[in-house]
Amino acid sequence: MNDVLIKPIIWMGSSYDDLITLPREVQNDIGYALWIAQTGGKHDQAKPLRGFAGVMEIVSRYQTDTYRAVYVVNLDDHLYVLHTFQKKSTHGIATPKKDLATIARRLRQAKIIAEGRTL
């Protein structure tokens, strides 16, 4: 029998609450991609997030909208979901600065948690 290590998820900030407000199809896409990440894989819809070493983003498209979930798995034995959101950039494919700031802040917090320090 093959034992697969399943990394528990730590939802940073409002990332879980934000996820459950998204359309059901998007929740399913992101949930499945996170499951693959929890078991050590990488879903086809997951790619590195530019500007953040070790941070991945899942891109899910539904109707005419784009949704993203951002996570990191290389801090310890957990998967940290940093941010989930609907992309509303007015500048092409760029991630809005507000969302990048949220990701950066929550990544710093996740690193503190992974090091065993308190926030």
A tleap script that builds the chain and sets N, CA, C and O, in Angstrom:
source leaprc.protein.ff14SB
mol = sequence {
  NMET ASN ASP VAL LEU ILE LYS PRO ILE ILE
  TRP MET GLY SER SER TYR ASP ASP LEU ILE
  THR LEU PRO ARG GLU VAL GLN ASN ASP ILE
  GLY TYR ALA LEU TRP ILE ALA GLN THR GLY
  GLY LYS HIE ASP GLN ALA LYS PRO LEU ARG
  GLY PHE ALA GLY VAL MET GLU ILE VAL SER
  ARG TYR GLN THR ASP THR TYR ARG ALA VAL
  TYR VAL VAL ASN LEU ASP ASP HIE LEU TYR
  VAL LEU HIE THR PHE GLN LYS LYS SER THR
  HIE GLY ILE ALA THR PRO LYS LYS ASP LEU
  ALA THR ILE ALA ARG ARG LEU ARG GLN ALA
  LYS ILE ILE ALA GLU GLY ARG THR CLEU
}
set mol.1.N position { 0.847 -1.193 0.000 }
set mol.1.CA position { 0.000 0.000 0.000 }
set mol.1.C position { 0.881 1.241 0.000 }
set mol.1.O position { 1.892 1.286 0.702 }
set mol.2.N position { 0.512 2.229 -0.769 }
set mol.2.CA position { 1.257 3.473 -0.877 }
set mol.2.C position { 0.700 4.502 0.096 }
set mol.2.O position { -0.461 4.897 -0.015 }
set mol.3.N position { 1.511 4.933 1.039 }
set mol.3.CA position { 1.091 5.976 1.968 }
set mol.3.C position { 1.449 7.329 1.380 }
set mol.3.O position { 2.614 7.600 1.091 }
set mol.4.N position { 0.451 8.170 1.207 }
set mol.4.CA position { 0.663 9.507 0.661 }
set mol.4.C position { 0.511 10.502 1.801 }
set mol.4.O position { -0.497 10.503 2.507 }
set mol.5.N position { 1.523 11.349 1.974 }
set mol.5.CA position { 1.450 12.396 2.981 }
set mol.5.C position { 0.517 13.493 2.473 }
set mol.5.O position { 0.709 14.029 1.381 }
set mol.6.N position { -0.481 13.814 3.268 }
set mol.6.CA position { -1.420 14.875 2.910 }
set mol.6.C position { -1.138 16.064 3.822 }
set mol.6.O position { -1.343 15.998 5.034 }
set mol.7.N position { -0.666 17.149 3.218 }
set mol.7.CA position { -0.353 18.337 3.995 }
set mol.7.C position { -1.654 19.007 4.447 }
set mol.7.O position { -2.528 19.273 3.623 }
set mol.8.N position { -1.788 19.278 5.740 }
set mol.8.CA position { -2.965 20.022 6.203 }
set mol.8.C position { -2.924 21.452 5.662 }
set mol.8.O position { -1.854 22.012 5.423 }
set mol.9.N position { -4.099 22.022 5.477 }
set mol.9.CA position { -4.199 23.399 4.979 }
set mol.9.C position { -4.327 24.368 6.148 }
set mol.9.O position { -5.082 24.134 7.092 }
set mol.10.N position { -3.580 25.452 6.064 }
set mol.10.CA position { -3.770 26.589 6.959 }
set mol.10.C position { -4.268 27.733 6.085 }
set mol.10.O position { -3.582 28.158 5.156 }
set mol.11.N position { -5.457 28.223 6.387 }
set mol.11.CA position { -6.079 29.307 5.629 }
set mol.11.C position { -5.670 30.621 6.268 }
set mol.11.O position { -6.020 30.880 7.420 }
set mol.12.N position { -4.954 31.434 5.561 }
set mol.12.CA position { -4.477 32.716 6.082 }
set mol.12.C position { -5.547 33.795 5.877 }
set mol.12.O position { -6.176 33.890 4.823 }
set mol.13.N position { -5.725 34.600 6.922 }
set mol.13.CA position { -6.672 35.706 6.831 }
set mol.13.C position { -8.060 35.234 6.453 }
set mol.13.O position { -8.581 34.279 7.030 }
set mol.14.N position { -8.652 35.899 5.491 }
set mol.14.CA position { -10.024 35.590 5.059 }
set mol.14.C position { -10.049 34.663 3.840 }
set mol.14.O position { -11.077 34.561 3.171 }
set mol.15.N position { -8.943 33.992 3.545 }
set mol.15.CA position { -8.865 33.211 2.301 }
set mol.15.C position { -9.957 32.140 2.194 }
set mol.15.O position { -10.506 31.940 1.110 }
set mol.16.N position { -10.282 31.451 3.288 }
set mol.16.CA position { -11.344 30.437 3.221 }
set mol.16.C position { -12.706 31.095 3.031 }
set mol.16.O position { -13.490 30.680 2.178 }
set mol.17.N position { -12.982 32.113 3.822 }
set mol.17.CA position { -14.270 32.816 3.696 }
set mol.17.C position { -14.437 33.396 2.296 }
set mol.17.O position { -15.538 33.390 1.746 }
set mol.18.N position { -13.349 33.896 1.722 }
set mol.18.CA position { -13.407 34.432 0.363 }
set mol.18.C position { -13.666 33.318 -0.652 }
set mol.18.O position { -14.423 33.506 -1.604 }
set mol.19.N position { -13.039 32.161 -0.448 }
set mol.19.CA position { -13.239 31.037 -1.376 }
set mol.19.C position { -14.694 30.606 -1.427 }
set mol.19.O position { -15.230 30.377 -2.511 }
set mol.20.N position { -15.339 30.493 -0.281 }
set mol.20.CA position { -16.706 29.970 -0.277 }
set mol.20.C position { -17.736 30.959 -0.812 }
set mol.20.O position { -18.910 30.611 -0.945 }
set mol.21.N position { -17.316 32.189 -1.120 }
set mol.21.CA position { -18.229 33.143 -1.760 }
set mol.21.C position { -18.140 33.066 -3.291 }
set mol.21.O position { -18.958 33.661 -3.992 }
set mol.22.N position { -17.152 32.336 -3.804 }
set mol.22.CA position { -16.963 32.235 -5.254 }
set mol.22.C position { -17.962 31.240 -5.845 }
set mol.22.O position { -18.524 30.428 -5.111 }
set mol.23.N position { -18.190 31.290 -7.156 }
set mol.23.CA position { -19.107 30.332 -7.784 }
set mol.23.C position { -18.692 28.883 -7.499 }
set mol.23.O position { -17.502 28.584 -7.401 }
set mol.24.N position { -19.655 28.007 -7.369 }
set mol.24.CA position { -19.415 26.600 -7.017 }
set mol.24.C position { -18.399 25.954 -7.959 }
set mol.24.O position { -17.544 25.195 -7.504 }
set mol.25.N position { -18.472 26.236 -9.246 }
set mol.25.CA position { -17.536 25.650 -10.205 }
set mol.25.C position { -16.102 26.070 -9.904 }
set mol.25.O position { -15.175 25.270 -10.036 }
set mol.26.N position { -15.923 27.319 -9.503 }
set mol.26.CA position { -14.602 27.831 -9.154 }
set mol.26.C position { -14.128 27.181 -7.854 }
set mol.26.O position { -12.965 26.795 -7.743 }
set mol.27.N position { -15.009 27.061 -6.887 }
set mol.27.CA position { -14.659 26.382 -5.636 }
set mol.27.C position { -14.166 24.966 -5.920 }
set mol.27.O position { -13.179 24.515 -5.337 }
set mol.28.N position { -14.862 24.266 -6.821 }
set mol.28.CA position { -14.464 22.899 -7.167 }
set mol.28.C position { -13.098 22.870 -7.850 }
set mol.28.O position { -12.260 22.031 -7.522 }
set mol.29.N position { -12.871 23.781 -8.796 }
set mol.29.CA position { -11.573 23.852 -9.491 }
set mol.29.C position { -10.446 24.096 -8.501 }
set mol.29.O position { -9.444 23.381 -8.497 }
set mol.30.N position { -10.617 25.103 -7.669 }
set mol.30.CA position { -9.574 25.465 -6.715 }
set mol.30.C position { -9.390 24.367 -5.676 }
set mol.30.O position { -8.263 24.027 -5.318 }
set mol.31.N position { -10.496 23.816 -5.196 }
set mol.31.CA position { -10.410 22.740 -4.209 }
set mol.31.C position { -9.641 21.535 -4.733 }
set mol.31.O position { -8.818 20.962 -4.020 }
set mol.32.N position { -9.906 21.153 -5.967 }
set mol.32.CA position { -9.204 20.013 -6.553 }
set mol.32.C position { -7.725 20.315 -6.734 }
set mol.32.O position { -6.879 19.469 -6.446 }
set mol.33.N position { -7.405 21.520 -7.210 }
set mol.33.CA position { -6.001 21.905 -7.388 }
set mol.33.C position { -5.272 21.944 -6.042 }
set mol.33.O position { -4.106 21.558 -5.962 }
set mol.34.N position { -5.946 22.404 -4.986 }
set mol.34.CA position { -5.330 22.406 -3.659 }
set mol.34.C position { -5.119 20.981 -3.154 }
set mol.34.O position { -4.104 20.693 -2.521 }
set mol.35.N position { -6.064 20.093 -3.427 }
set mol.35.CA position { -5.912 18.689 -3.033 }
set mol.35.C position { -4.662 18.085 -3.688 }
set mol.35.O position { -3.891 17.382 -3.033 }
set mol.36.N position { -4.473 18.358 -4.951 }
set mol.36.CA position { -3.284 17.856 -5.646 }
set mol.36.C position { -2.023 18.412 -4.982 }
set mol.36.O position { -1.048 17.686 -4.793 }
set mol.37.N position { -2.043 19.696 -4.629 }
set mol.37.CA position { -0.890 20.303 -3.957 }
set mol.37.C position { -0.673 19.675 -2.577 }
set mol.37.O position { 0.467 19.470 -2.161 }
set mol.38.N position { -1.754 19.374 -1.874 }
set mol.38.CA position { -1.642 18.748 -0.559 }
set mol.38.C position { -0.945 17.387 -0.636 }
set mol.38.O position { -0.277 16.970 0.310 }
set mol.39.N position { -1.104 16.713 -1.751 }
set mol.39.CA position { -0.525 15.377 -1.905 }
set mol.39.C position { 0.801 15.399 -2.657 }
set mol.39.O position { 1.314 14.355 -3.058 }
set mol.40.N position { 1.354 16.607 -2.845 }
set mol.40.CA position { 2.681 16.731 -3.427 }
set mol.40.C position { 2.730 16.975 -4.920 }
set mol.40.O position { 3.816 17.026 -5.498 }
set mol.41.N position { 1.586 17.126 -5.555 }
set mol.41.CA position { 1.551 17.353 -6.993 }
set mol.41.C position { 1.322 18.814 -7.341 }
set mol.41.O position { 1.257 19.685 -6.473 }
set mol.42.N position { 1.203 19.051 -8.643 }
set mol.42.CA position { 0.916 20.396 -9.147 }
set mol.42.C position { -0.127 20.282 -10.252 }
set mol.42.O position { 0.108 19.637 -11.273 }
set mol.43.N position { -1.250 20.897 -10.046 }
set mol.43.CA position { -2.337 20.893 -11.016 }
set mol.43.C position { -1.933 21.710 -12.244 }
set mol.43.O position { -1.112 22.623 -12.148 }
set mol.44.N position { -2.512 21.377 -13.394 }
set mol.44.CA position { -2.219 22.102 -14.635 }
set mol.44.C position { -2.557 23.586 -14.541 }
set mol.44.O position { -1.938 24.403 -15.222 }
set mol.45.N position { -3.525 23.941 -13.709 }
set mol.45.CA position { -3.938 25.339 -13.569 }
set mol.45.C position { -3.086 26.099 -12.553 }
set mol.45.O position { -3.320 27.286 -12.326 }
set mol.46.N position { -2.104 25.441 -11.940 }
set mol.46.CA position { -1.234 26.085 -10.957 }
set mol.46.C position { 0.080 26.476 -11.620 }
set mol.46.O position { 0.656 25.723 -12.406 }
set mol.47.N position { 0.538 27.683 -11.276 }
set mol.47.CA position { 1.807 28.156 -11.824 }
set mol.47.C position { 2.473 29.054 -10.786 }
set mol.47.O position { 1.801 29.584 -9.900 }
set mol.48.N position { 3.791 29.229 -10.892 }
set mol.48.CA position { 4.465 30.124 -9.934 }
set mol.48.C position { 3.953 31.556 -10.070 }
set mol.48.O position { 3.696 32.034 -11.175 }
set mol.49.N position { 3.808 32.230 -8.938 }
set mol.49.CA position { 3.398 33.624 -8.932 }
set mol.49.C position { 4.649 34.479 -9.038 }
set mol.49.O position { 5.530 34.404 -8.182 }
set mol.50.N position { 4.727 35.273 -10.061 }
set mol.50.CA position { 5.908 36.116 -10.297 }
set mol.50.C position { 6.144 37.056 -9.121 }
set mol.50.O position { 5.224 37.674 -8.587 }
set mol.51.N position { 7.413 37.136 -8.743 }
set mol.51.CA position { 7.792 38.044 -7.675 }
set mol.51.C position { 7.787 37.433 -6.286 }
set mol.51.O position { 8.174 38.090 -5.320 }
set mol.52.N position { 7.347 36.167 -6.173 }
set mol.52.CA position { 7.261 35.510 -4.881 }
set mol.52.C position { 7.857 34.108 -4.994 }
set mol.52.O position { 7.248 33.220 -5.590 }
set mol.53.N position { 9.031 33.912 -4.430 }
set mol.53.CA position { 9.698 32.608 -4.506 }
set mol.53.C position { 8.888 31.548 -3.762 }
set mol.53.O position { 8.534 31.732 -2.597 }
set mol.54.N position { 8.599 30.444 -4.437 }
set mol.54.CA position { 7.897 29.324 -3.819 }
set mol.54.C position { 6.397 29.474 -3.724 }
set mol.54.O position { 5.721 28.570 -3.233 }
set mol.55.N position { 5.858 30.588 -4.181 }
set mol.55.CA position { 4.412 30.836 -4.100 }
set mol.55.C position { 3.768 30.455 -5.432 }
set mol.55.O position { 4.262 30.807 -6.504 }
set mol.56.N position { 2.667 29.736 -5.339 }
set mol.56.CA position { 1.942 29.272 -6.519 }
set mol.56.C position { 0.576 29.936 -6.577 }
set mol.56.O position { 0.000 30.306 -5.554 }
set mol.57.N position { 0.067 30.080 -7.807 }
set mol.57.CA position { -1.297 30.575 -7.969 }
set mol.57.C position { -2.075 29.616 -8.850 }
set mol.57.O position { -1.558 29.073 -9.827 }
set mol.58.N position { -3.320 29.425 -8.481 }
set mol.58.CA position { -4.259 28.630 -9.263 }
set mol.58.C position { -5.151 29.624 -9.983 }
set mol.58.O position { -5.689 30.544 -9.368 }
set mol.59.N position { -5.306 29.440 -11.271 }
set mol.59.CA position { -6.161 30.321 -12.062 }
set mol.59.C position { -7.375 29.516 -12.510 }
set mol.59.O position { -7.239 28.457 -13.123 }
set mol.60.N position { -8.553 30.025 -12.200 }
set mol.60.CA position { -9.801 29.373 -12.593 }
set mol.60.C position { -10.651 30.400 -13.335 }
set mol.60.O position { -10.878 31.511 -12.858 }
set mol.61.N position { -11.105 30.002 -14.496 }
set mol.61.CA position { -11.973 30.895 -15.288 }
set mol.61.C position { -13.390 30.348 -15.271 }
set mol.61.O position { -13.619 29.149 -15.436 }
set mol.62.N position { -14.329 31.251 -15.068 }
set mol.62.CA position { -15.737 30.875 -15.048 }
set mol.62.C position { -16.508 31.986 -15.742 }
set mol.62.O position { -16.424 33.159 -15.376 }
set mol.63.N position { -17.269 31.574 -16.766 }
set mol.63.CA position { -17.972 32.510 -17.620 }
set mol.63.C position { -16.958 33.532 -18.139 }
set mol.63.O position { -16.015 33.145 -18.828 }
set mol.64.N position { -17.116 34.801 -17.838 }
set mol.64.CA position { -16.166 35.784 -18.354 }
set mol.64.C position { -15.215 36.296 -17.275 }
set mol.64.O position { -14.484 37.259 -17.505 }
set mol.65.N position { -15.216 35.664 -16.101 }
set mol.65.CA position { -14.417 36.136 -14.977 }
set mol.65.C position { -13.239 35.205 -14.704 }
set mol.65.O position { -13.249 34.035 -15.085 }
set mol.66.N position { -12.232 35.748 -14.038 }
set mol.66.CA position { -11.057 34.991 -13.642 }
set mol.66.C position { -10.914 35.058 -12.133 }
set mol.66.O position { -11.046 36.122 -11.527 }
set mol.67.N position { -10.642 33.902 -11.535 }
set mol.67.CA position { -10.490 33.792 -10.095 }
set mol.67.C position { -9.127 33.176 -9.802 }
set mol.67.O position { -8.596 32.407 -10.603 }
set mol.68.N position { -8.569 33.522 -8.648 }
set mol.68.CA position { -7.253 33.007 -8.295 }
set mol.68.C position { -7.218 32.587 -6.832 }
set mol.68.O position { -7.896 33.154 -5.975 }
set mol.69.N position { -6.409 31.578 -6.587 }
set mol.69.CA position { -6.061 31.186 -5.223 }
set mol.69.C position { -4.539 31.118 -5.184 }
set mol.69.O position { -3.910 30.572 -6.090 }
set mol.70.N position { -3.960 31.668 -4.140 }
set mol.70.CA position { -2.507 31.738 -4.021 }
set mol.70.C position { -2.108 30.949 -2.784 }
set mol.70.O position { -2.683 31.118 -1.709 }
set mol.71.N position { -1.102 30.073 -2.954 }
set mol.71.CA position { -0.696 29.222 -1.846 }
set mol.71.C position { 0.808 28.987 -1.860 }
set mol.71.O position { 1.494 29.260 -2.845 }
set mol.72.N position { 1.299 28.470 -0.734 }
set mol.72.CA position { 2.711 28.110 -0.612 }
set mol.72.C position { 2.790 26.777 0.137 }
set mol.72.O position { 2.066 26.562 1.109 }
set mol.73.N position { 3.670 25.891 -0.317 }
set mol.73.CA position { 3.803 24.573 0.303 }
set mol.73.C position { 5.197 24.302 0.846 }
set mol.73.O position { 5.406 23.275 1.493 }
set mol.74.N position { 6.144 25.175 0.610 }
set mol.74.CA position { 7.530 24.865 0.949 }
set mol.74.C position { 8.012 25.466 2.261 }
set mol.74.O position { 9.221 25.565 2.473 }
set mol.75.N position { 7.112 25.868 3.145 }
set mol.75.CA position { 7.534 26.456 4.417 }
set mol.75.C position { 7.745 25.396 5.493 }
set mol.75.O position { 8.721 25.460 6.241 }
set mol.76.N position { 6.857 24.439 5.577 }
set mol.76.CA position { 6.943 23.343 6.542 }
set mol.76.C position { 6.066 22.218 6.018 }
set mol.76.O position { 5.971 22.035 4.805 }
set mol.77.N position { 5.431 21.471 6.885 }
set mol.77.CA position { 4.611 20.348 6.438 }
set mol.77.C position { 3.138 20.725 6.276 }
set mol.77.O position { 2.259 19.870 6.385 }
set mol.78.N position { 2.873 22.006 6.015 }
set mol.78.CA position { 1.516 22.489 5.774 }
set mol.78.C position { 1.437 23.156 4.406 }
set mol.78.O position { 2.450 23.546 3.823 }
set mol.79.N position { 0.222 23.275 3.914 }
set mol.79.CA position { -0.061 24.076 2.733 }
set mol.79.C position { -0.757 25.332 3.249 }
set mol.79.O position { -1.795 25.247 3.906 }
set mol.80.N position { -0.189 26.486 2.954 }
set mol.80.CA position { -0.750 27.761 3.395 }
set mol.80.C position { -1.468 28.419 2.224 }
set mol.80.O position { -0.850 28.746 1.211 }
set mol.81.N position { -2.783 28.611 2.369 }
set mol.81.CA position { -3.526 29.358 1.350 }
set mol.81.C position { -3.484 30.816 1.778 }
set mol.81.O position { -4.035 31.200 2.810 }
set mol.82.N position { -2.817 31.613 0.958 }
set mol.82.CA position { -2.569 33.003 1.310 }
set mol.82.C position { -3.717 33.940 0.926 }
set mol.82.O position { -4.020 34.891 1.646 }
set mol.83.N position { -4.351 33.658 -0.219 }
set mol.83.CA position { -5.354 34.606 -0.712 }
set mol.83.C position { -6.197 33.925 -1.780 }
set mol.83.O position { -5.668 33.170 -2.595 }
set mol.84.N position { -7.486 34.180 -1.784 }
set mol.84.CA position { -8.378 33.774 -2.872 }
set mol.84.C position { -9.182 35.007 -3.267 }
set mol.84.O position { -9.660 35.754 -2.413 }
set mol.85.N position { -9.323 35.207 -4.583 }
set mol.85.CA position { -9.976 36.439 -5.023 }
set mol.85.C position { -10.397 36.350 -6.484 }
set mol.85.O position { -9.918 35.508 -7.244 }
set mol.86.N position { -11.308 37.246 -6.847 }
set mol.86.CA position { -11.672 37.432 -8.239 }
set mol.86.C position { -10.758 38.505 -8.793 }
set mol.86.O position { -10.651 39.595 -8.230 }
set mol.87.N position { -10.105 38.196 -9.887 }
set mol.87.CA position { -9.169 39.154 -10.481 }
set mol.87.C position { -9.963 40.230 -11.205 }
set mol.87.O position { -10.779 39.946 -12.082 }
set mol.88.N position { -9.706 41.464 -10.818 }
set mol.88.CA position { -10.409 42.595 -11.417 }
set mol.88.C position { -9.427 43.655 -11.881 }
set mol.88.O position { -9.679 44.849 -11.717 }
set mol.89.N position { -8.316 43.235 -12.457 }
set mol.89.CA position { -7.293 44.186 -12.885 }
set mol.89.C position { -7.774 44.982 -14.086 }
set mol.89.O position { -8.399 44.444 -15.000 }
set mol.90.N position { -7.476 46.255 -14.067 }
set mol.90.CA position { -7.777 47.100 -15.218 }
set mol.90.C position { -6.550 47.232 -16.105 }
set mol.90.O position { -6.569 47.974 -17.087 }
set mol.91.N position { -5.484 46.518 -15.765 }
set mol.91.CA position { -4.224 46.605 -16.504 }
set mol.91.C position { -3.851 45.247 -17.097 }
set mol.91.O position { -2.781 44.720 -16.791 }
set mol.92.N position { -4.700 44.677 -17.927 }
set mol.92.CA position { -4.391 43.413 -18.582 }
set mol.92.C position { -4.313 42.256 -17.611 }
set mol.92.O position { -5.212 42.062 -16.792 }
set mol.93.N position { -3.237 41.483 -17.698 }
set mol.93.CA position { -3.131 40.272 -16.889 }
set mol.93.C position { -2.461 40.508 -15.538 }
set mol.93.O position { -2.326 39.571 -14.752 }
set mol.94.N position { -2.045 41.720 -15.258 }
set mol.94.CA position { -1.346 42.022 -14.012 }
set mol.94.C position { -2.259 41.806 -12.804 }
set mol.94.O position { -3.449 42.116 -12.844 }
set mol.95.N position { -1.683 41.274 -11.743 }
set mol.95.CA position { -2.411 41.129 -10.488 }
set mol.95.C position { -2.478 42.504 -9.827 }
set mol.95.O position { -1.458 43.185 -9.721 }
set mol.96.N position { -3.660 42.918 -9.384 }
set mol.96.CA position { -3.785 44.243 -8.762 }
set mol.96.C position { -2.849 44.404 -7.564 }
set mol.96.O position { -2.607 43.450 -6.823 }
set mol.97.N position { -2.326 45.613 -7.381 }
set mol.97.CA position { -1.383 45.891 -6.297 }
set mol.97.C position { -1.970 45.581 -4.929 }
set mol.97.O position { -1.259 45.104 -4.044 }
set mol.98.N position { -3.243 45.842 -4.748 }
set mol.98.CA position { -3.902 45.560 -3.468 }
set mol.98.C position { -3.805 44.069 -3.146 }
set mol.98.O position { -3.518 43.694 -2.009 }
set mol.99.N position { -4.041 43.229 -4.139 }
set mol.99.CA position { -3.963 41.785 -3.923 }
set mol.99.C position { -2.520 41.338 -3.694 }
set mol.99.O position { -2.275 40.451 -2.876 }
set mol.100.N position { -1.565 41.935 -4.401 }
set mol.100.CA position { -0.157 41.609 -4.188 }
set mol.100.C position { 0.281 41.975 -2.776 }
set mol.100.O position { 1.063 41.253 -2.156 }
set mol.101.N position { -0.224 43.098 -2.267 }
set mol.101.CA position { 0.103 43.510 -0.899 }
set mol.101.C position { -0.479 42.524 0.115 }
set mol.101.O position { 0.175 42.196 1.105 }
set mol.102.N position { -1.692 42.055 -0.125 }
set mol.102.CA position { -2.310 41.063 0.755 }
set mol.102.C position { -1.498 39.780 0.754 }
set mol.102.O position { -1.244 39.200 1.810 }
set mol.103.N position { -1.090 39.336 -0.426 }
set mol.103.CA position { -0.291 38.114 -0.546 }
set mol.103.C position { 1.031 38.273 0.206 }
set mol.103.O position { 1.425 37.379 0.954 }
set mol.104.N position { 1.712 39.389 0.018 }
set mol.104.CA position { 2.998 39.617 0.684 }
set mol.104.C position { 2.842 39.627 2.206 }
set mol.104.O position { 3.650 39.031 2.919 }
set mol.105.N position { 1.812 40.297 2.698 }
set mol.105.CA position { 1.575 40.370 4.144 }
set mol.105.C position { 1.284 38.993 4.719 }
set mol.105.O position { 1.828 38.625 5.760 }
set mol.106.N position { 0.428 38.229 4.046 }
set mol.106.CA position { 0.072 36.900 4.553 }
set mol.106.C position { 1.227 35.908 4.404 }
set mol.106.O position { 1.347 34.981 5.205 }
set mol.107.N position { 2.067 36.088 3.404 }
set mol.107.CA position { 3.243 35.234 3.275 }
set mol.107.C position { 4.186 35.471 4.451 }
set mol.107.O position { 4.732 34.519 5.008 }
set mol.108.N position { 4.380 36.724 4.829 }
set mol.108.CA position { 5.214 37.023 6.003 }
set mol.108.C position { 4.631 36.367 7.252 }
set mol.108.O position { 5.369 35.811 8.066 }
set mol.109.N position { 3.313 36.431 7.402 }
set mol.109.CA position { 2.653 35.818 8.549 }
set mol.109.C position { 2.810 34.293 8.522 }
set mol.109.O position { 3.051 33.677 9.560 }
set mol.110.N position { 2.677 33.686 7.343 }
set mol.110.CA position { 2.826 32.237 7.215 }
set mol.110.C position { 4.238 31.801 7.589 }
set mol.110.O position { 4.424 30.761 8.220 }
set mol.111.N position { 5.222 32.590 7.201 }
set mol.111.CA position { 6.614 32.261 7.552 }
set mol.111.C position { 6.818 32.300 9.062 }
set mol.111.O position { 7.541 31.470 9.612 }
set mol.112.N position { 6.191 33.249 9.729 }
set mol.112.CA position { 6.283 33.331 11.189 }
set mol.112.C position { 5.656 32.092 11.822 }
set mol.112.O position { 6.226 31.506 12.742 }
set mol.113.N position { 4.489 31.695 11.331 }
set mol.113.CA position { 3.812 30.505 11.854 }
set mol.113.C position { 4.675 29.269 11.615 }
set mol.113.O position { 4.826 28.433 12.505 }
set mol.114.N position { 5.238 29.155 10.417 }
set mol.114.CA position { 6.047 27.983 10.079 }
set mol.114.C position { 7.302 27.887 10.940 }
set mol.114.O position { 7.790 26.789 11.205 }
set mol.115.N position { 7.818 29.016 11.372 }
set mol.115.CA position { 8.995 29.020 12.237 }
set mol.115.C position { 8.648 28.765 13.693 }
set mol.115.O position { 9.534 28.678 14.543 }
set mol.116.N position { 7.348 28.643 13.981 }
set mol.116.CA position { 6.919 28.346 15.337 }
set mol.116.C position { 6.808 29.558 16.237 }
set mol.116.O position { 6.626 29.430 17.447 }
set mol.117.N position { 6.918 30.732 15.644 }
set mol.117.CA position { 6.760 31.947 16.431 }
set mol.117.C position { 5.304 32.368 16.415 }
set mol.117.O position { 4.539 31.920 15.561 }
set mol.118.N position { 4.921 33.201 17.324 }
set mol.118.CA position { 3.543 33.695 17.342 }
set mol.118.C position { 3.454 35.006 16.583 }
set mol.118.O position { 4.423 35.758 16.488 }
set mol.119.N position { 2.289 35.259 16.055 }
set mol.119.CA position { 2.063 36.505 15.305 }
set mol.119.C position { 1.980 37.709 16.217 }
set mol.119.O position { 1.794 38.830 15.745 }
savepdb mol mol.pdb
quit
